[in-house]
């Protein structure tokens, strides 16, 4: 089944903190653009679901888990590396037997885990809300990403690369060009 490129693009928007709500805030100073309420904008920024049974997604999650410690070392340098931005983690949120995979940004390293802000509207796990702070453990992480400012290359985001595997080639090229997504690593 081919995933519409627009859904994968929403996944990138969520990962990069470019939700319609944020785009709306940036457009507020432009009178020609109609302002939406935060609720309307958040509704448009719903979570893009992953198929955990897809072999490509399984491989992506395995790769993200295997490289997570290096990611944490890279993004938690003191002083912070000014070349690194758009830092996010994708985690599995659970509600009973229901699971949803959401991007969190920003996130903080705690003594016994992590805490982050949900960056999209959950549609499966209803007890969670857009912008809600949640705690999570390393085993909940299914992906991570950041962008290098100097090279404009996105690192990580393995699950989006897995989703792009079935998208039309023209859409894949455009999304890689726009976001610097490097799926070769």
Secondary structure, 3 states (H helix, E strand, C coil): CCCCHHHHHHHHHHHCCCCHHHHHHHHCCCCCCCCCCHHHHHHHCECCCCCCCCHHHHHHHHHHHHHHHHHHHHHCCCCCCCCEEEEEEEEEEEECCEEEEEEEEEEEEECCEEEEEECCECCCCCCCCCCCEEEECHHHEEEEEEEECCCCEEEECHHHHHHHCCCCHHHHHHHHHHHCECCCC
